[in-house]
C-alpha cells in the first residue's frame, strides 16, 4: 500500500514537473512570436522611410543633412540588434531623425500639402501605432515569462532547465507624426 502511495506521489511530481516545463516552453514561444510581430512592424517602417525621403528631396533640396541622418539611422537599425535594449536605442534614433523630417514640412508649405507626403505621414503614423501595439503585446508576454521565472515553485524548474528572464522592449509612446517638434534653421 505504501508503494502505491509513493508511486502515486512520484507520478504526481513528474506530471507537475512536465506541466511546469511545458508552461515555460509556451511562455517562451509566445514571447518569441510577439518579438516577431515587432520585427514585422519595424520592417514596414524601414520600407516606408525611403519613399518619405524621396518625396521630401524634391521640396527640400538643401536639407540633405537631415535626410542623410534618417537614412543612416534606418541603415543602422536594419542591421539588427541582439537585445531589445539595443533595438530600442536604434529605433529611438530613427524616431528622432523622422521628427526632423516632419519638422521640415513646417518650413515648406508645398511639401506639407503634397499628397504623397501626407500619405506617407499617415502610413508612418499607422505603423508607429502598430509598433506600439506589438511592443505592448511583447512586453505582456515577457512579463508573464519573467513572473514564472521568479515565482516559487516555478523558479525551481526555471533554474533546473536554465530558463531565464527576457528584456522588455521600451520605446517612447506616441506618434512621431503628431509629436511637437522644434524647427531650427
Helices and strands as residue ranges (DSSP letters): H 2-57, H 64-78, H 84-107, H 109-113, H 115-150, H 154-160
